[in-house]
Amino acid sequence: MDKKKELFETMPVPKALATLAFPTIISQLISMIYNLADTFFIGKTEDPYKVAASTLAFVLFFVMSSLSNLFGVGGGSLISRLMGKGQAEEAKKVSSFSFYCTIGITLVYSLCCLLFMDFILHAVGASENTYEFAASYTFWVVIVGGVPATLSMALSHMLRSEGYASKASFGLGLGGVLNIILDPIFMFVLLPRGQEVTGAAIATCLSNVISLVYFLVVIASLRGKTVLSLSPAYFISGASYFKAVMATGIPSFLGAFLASVSNMFVNQLSSGYGDIELAALGVVKKIDMLPLNVGMGLCQGMLPLVAYNYAAGNRVRMKKVISACRIAGLTFSLACVVAFEIFATPLVTFFIPDGATVAFGKIFLRICCLATPLMFYNLHSTFTLQAMGKGPESLILSICRQGLVNIPLLFLLNTIFGLYGVVSTQLVADAITTLISTLLVQKVLREMKRAQEA
């Protein structure tokens, strides 16, 4: 039996999930490390204004990341379902269409950031102490390095959708390792003192360019063995799948985009209490990326398995994959809560030894980490719906979690409880969204059962 077919159809569920999820988790962790690397090395300057500036600018990078989900997750999920139906030629059209659309939409976003940078940075909370640093980081990472970053992420999603999880993970991991190596070189050797934020940004940009080159080489080397194609000849015919790609892509995009918008409001409200408080919350958000990235890796490994078996009609195997992923993710999330509660002070101090920043950061971390299990549960529910191509349901969940629930709560809790209300918002929002996600997933499973019985 073909190895890819065995992976999707007959391999024991825990082994199949581990085969796709483990490399993805590793790449997510390496990506997390290189995101943390900027904060870590900038923190070595012991300048909370520079840490705060990178926190502000990184929100714009997360918006860009959400754009990669639009066609990366949307196209990838559809590619897996087309494979489940045995329609390899149609999958080629989808991959080409997704590739060139990612380039186009990123160019538009980068141009908007260039033209309206002053307005955007002040809107997300930049002050006179942080503006110049934030502008420099935005220029190199979002404007110059935007297309390589989004294409790398989109291509990793598409490779994973066909079962090439190791190659997808290595590409993202390569960028992460390079960033860790290049950060101190650009920050403390090549550029003059005071330009550390610019150095970190250039290192990130260059790492993303090299990562993209790797993905292009891999896809070229797989020619004849893969359903993925970057040929412009497939682009026009692939446009017929626009609605199908958007059905899954828009909820994934909106979930990430609204999270970025929510973070913008968090930064803006936090900066009103002071740049030290903003720096502390920025460090906590980076530490909190560990359970988020592991959960994301698990769900990304789960998605092609669920999509393939859903399209192939193997509902029993599909449900086993969903259950195995949920148990693994919740177990890890709870372990992180315990660790963060116990080691909050040394974890924050590791990133920035400034006493005032640590004092706020350890309290913020102990509050924020409580949302971790709920966050994974909602993330898992969203990916499950996306894998089955349930656009309306996943759209509702994405909008509710970071939009309709999170953002109004943010301003309400800020008004009532001040800074600690801002910090507690995600916990309350995820608790409410857990109820919504449970109802939506159960609704879809009941409909699926009725359809099978009929």
N, C-alpha and C positions, 0 to 999 in steps of 0.2 A: 504493500500500500504506500502511496505517496506520503512522504513525511509530513507535509503540510496538511494533507487530508487527515492523517492519523491524529495530528495535534488537535484539530477542530472537532473530529467525530468520535474517536475511540479511546484516546489516551485517558487514563484516570483523571477525574476532574482536578484534584489537588495538584497533580503533576503538571497538567496542562496549564492551570492558572499560574503555577510557579514558573513554568517555562516562559510565559509571556510577561508576567508581573515582575519577577525578580530582576531581570535586566532593566526594566522600566523604573523600578524603585531605585536601583543603583544610579541610573542616569538622573533621576529626579533629585537624589541626594547630592550628586556631584553638582548639578545645577544649583541646588540650594547652597552648597558650599561656596560656589563662585559668586552667588548673590551675597552671601554672608561675607565673602572675602573683601568686597568693597567696604562694607561697614567695619569689618575687623581692622583693615589697614588704615582706613580713614580715622577710626577711633584711636589709633596709635599716635595721632597728632595731638590727642587730648583736647581737641577743639570741638565742643558740642555743636557749634554753628555749622561746621562742615558735615557732621553726622546728620544734622537736621536737614541740610540742603540735599544730601544724597537721598534721604527718606522722601522728600518732596518730589524730586525728579524721578525717583523710581516708580512712583505712581503712574507717570506717563509711560514708562516702559511696560507696566502691567496692562495698560490700555492696549498697547501694541501687541502684547501677548494674547489678549482676547481676540484681536483681529486674526491671529493665526488659527484660533479655534474655529472661526467662521467657516473656513474652507478645509482646515486640517482635520478637525473632529467631524464636521459635516460631511466632507468628502470621504474620510476614512471609514466612518460608519456605513455609508452607502456602498463603498468598495467591498467591505466584508459581507454585506447582505447580497450583493451581486455575485460574489464568489460562492455563497451558500446556494444560489440558484444556478450556478454553473455558467454565468454570463461574463466570461473573462474579457471579451472584446468591449463590452459596455463599461467595464471597470477602467479600461485604458482611457476612455473618453472622459470619465469622471476625474481621473488623476490629472490629466492635462488641463482640463478646465479649472480645477482647484489650484493648480500651480500658478497659472498666469493671473487668475483673479486675486491671489494672495499678493503678487507683485503690485498689481494695480491699486488695490485698496490701501496697501502700506505706503505707496508713494503719495497718495492723497493725504493720508494722515501726517506723514513726515513734513509735507509742504505746509499743512495747516499749523503744525507746531513751530515751523520756522517763521511764518508770517505773523502769528499771533502769540509768540513766546512770552512777551511782556505781560499781556493780559492773562494768559493761562497760568503762569507761575505765581503771579500775585493772587489769582483766584484760588489756587490750591494751598495758599498760606505762606508764600515766600515773604520774608521781611528784608529790611535793608542789610541785615547781618548775613542773610543766607542767599539772596537773589543771585549774585554773581557766580557763586559756586553751583547753584542749581541750574543756571543757564548753561554753564560749561558742560555739565554732565548731560543735560538734555541734548545739546548740540551733537556730541559725539555718539551717544548711545541710541538716541531716537531719530535724529535727522540724518546723520551720516550712516549709522549702522542699522537703520530700521529694516530695510529689505533683507539683508542677510539674516537678521535675528528672526523675523517672522517666517521666512522661507525655511530656515533650519527646523523650526518648531513644527511647521505644517508638514514638511517631508517626513519628519520623525513619526507623526501621527499616521501618515499614509503607509509607511513601511511597516509599522506595527499592525496596521489593519490586515496586512497579508501574512502576518506571522513572523516577520523579520524583526522581532523585538530586540535581539542582541545588536544588530547593526544600527537600529534606531537609537538605542541607548548609548552605544559607543560614540555616535556622532555628537549627541548632546553632552556626554561625559567629556569628550575631547575638548569641547569649548570651555567646560568648567575647569578642567585641569590647566589648560593654557592660561585662563584668566588668573588663577591662583599664582601661576609662575610669573606672569607678566605684570601683575599689579604692583609688587614692590619695585620691579625694575623701572617702570615708568614713573611711579610715584616718588621714589627716593633716590633714583640714580640719574635717569635721563632728563627729568624736568626739575626746574629750580624749586627751592623751598617756597611753600605757599600755594603750589600748583598740584597738590596731592589729589584733589577731586578730579581735576582734568586728567591726571595720569591714570586714575582708576577707570575713568570713562573711556580713554583711548584703548586701554588694555581690554576692556569688555568688548568694544567695537571690533578690534582686531581678532579676538577669540571667536566672535560670531561669524566673521568672514571666513576664517579657516574651517569652522564647523560646516558652513554651507558648501565649501569646496569638497569636503569629505562626502557629504550626502550626494552631490552631483556625480562624483566619481563612483560611488556605490551603485547608484541607479543605472549608470552607464555600464558597469561591469555585470549587472544582473540582466542585461538585455537578452530576451529570449527565455528567461526563467521567471519573469515577474509580470504581473498584470499592470504594473505602473508604467506610465509613459509620460514623457515631458514634450512629446512632439507637438508643435503648433498645429499640425494637420488634424489632430483630434479635438482641438479647442472648440471649434464652431459646433461640431456634432455633440460635444459634451455639454454645450449650453442648454440642450434640451432637458438636462438633469438639474437645472438651476433650482427649481422648486423643491426637488427631493433633497438636494444638498442643504438648502436653507432650512428645511423642516427640522433637521438636527443641528445644523450649524448656528442658526440664530439663537436658539436657547442656550447653547454652549457659549456663544459670543456674549450674549446678554448677561449670563451668570458672571462671567469674568469681568465684563465691562462695568456692570453695576457694582461689583466688588471694588473696582478701581475708583468709581465715582464715590462710593461709600468711604473709601480710604482718603479721598480728597477732602471730603467733609470732616472726617476724623482729624486729618492734619490741620485743616483750617481752624477747627474749633480748639484743638490742642495748642496750636501756636498762639491763640488768644490768651492762654494761661502762661506762656513763656517759651522761649526756644529750648530751655533745659528740659521741660516737660515733653516737648515735641521730640527731642533727641532720645529721651528715655522710652517713649512709646515706639519710636522707630526701631530701637534695639529689640524691644519685646516682640514686635511684629516679625522681625527676622528670626528670633529664637523659635517662635511659634510656627515657623515654616517647616520644622522637622516633621511633626505629625501630619501637616497638610500635604507635604510632598510625598511622604510614604503612602498616605491615603490616595493621593492622585495617581501614584504609580500603580497601586493595586487596581484602582478603577479603570485605568487605561489598559492594563493587562486583561481585565475582565471584558471590556467592551467588544473586541473582535470575536471572542468566544460566544458571548450572548447574541451578538448580531448574526453571526454565521448560523448558529443553531436555531435561532428564531426564524430566519429565512428558510432553513432546511426543514422546519417543522418538528425538530427534536426538542419538545418542550420540557421533557424530564431532565435532560442534560443541561438545558438552559437554566432551569431553576436551581440545580445543584451548583452551578457556577456562581449564580447570584448569592446563594446562601454561604458558600465557602469564602467568598470575598468579604461579605458582611462580617462574618465571625472574626476573620483575621484582622480586619481594619479596626473593629471596635476593641479587640484585645490590645492592640498596639496603642490605640488612643488612650485607653485607661492607664496603661503603663507610663505614658508620657505625662499625664496629669500628676501622678504620684511623684515622678522624678522632678518635674518643674516646681512643685510645691516645696519639696525638700531642698533643692539646690538653686533656688531663685537668685540668691545674692551672688554666688560665684559665677553663675551663668551670665548675669548682666555685667559683672566686673570684668569678665573675660573680654568683652567687646569694648568697654570704655571704663577706665579706672577712675573717672571723675566722680567724687563722692556724692555730689548733689544729684547727678544723673542716676547713679546706682540706687540712691534712696527712693526715688520715684519708681525706677524700673523694676525693683524686686516686688513692689506692691502690685504694679500693673501686671506683671507676669503671672502672679498667683491668681489674679482675677481672670485674665484672658484665657489661661490654659483650661479652665473649667468647661469652656465651650467645645473643646477638642472632640469628644465622642459624638456630640450632637452634630458638629460640623461634618464629620466623616459620614454619619448616617444620611444626612441630606445630600452630600456629594455622591454617595453610592446610589441613592434613589434617582438622582438626576442622570447619572451615567447609564443606569439600567433603562430608563425611559428613552434616552438617546439611542442606545444600542438597538432597541426595538423599533426605532423610527417614529416614536410617539411624540411628534412635534408639539402639538397643542399642550399636552400634559407637562412635558419637560419645560416648555416656555412658561407655563403658569408657575411652576416650581422655581425656575430661575428668577423670574420677576419678583415673586413673593419674598424669596430669601434675602436678596440684597437690595431690592427696590421698595416694594410696597410695605414690607415689614421693617427692614433695617434702617432705612434713611429717616422715616418719620420718628422712629424710636430714638434715633441718635439725637435729634433736636429736642425731643420731649425729655429724655433722661438728662441731657445737658442742662436744660432749664431747671429741672427739679434737683439734680444731685451734683451739677457742675462737672469738673474734670473726671471724677470717678464714675459719673453717669455715662460719659463718653466711652470710657474704658470697658464698662460693663455691657454696652449695647449688643455686641456680637453674641454674647451668652444668652441674653433674653431673646434676641431675634432668632437664633438657631433653635431655641426651645419651642417657640411658636411654630417655626417652619417644620419641625419634626412631625407635628400633628398633621400638617398639610401634606407632606411628602408621603406619610404612611397611608393616608386616604387615597392619594393619587395612584400609588403603586398597587394597592389592593384593588382599586377600581379596574386598572388595566388587566391584572391577573384574572379577575372575575370575568371580564369580557372575553379574554382569551379562552378560559375554560368553557364558557357558554358556546363559543364558536367551535371548539373541538367537539363538544357534545352534539351540536347541530350537524 
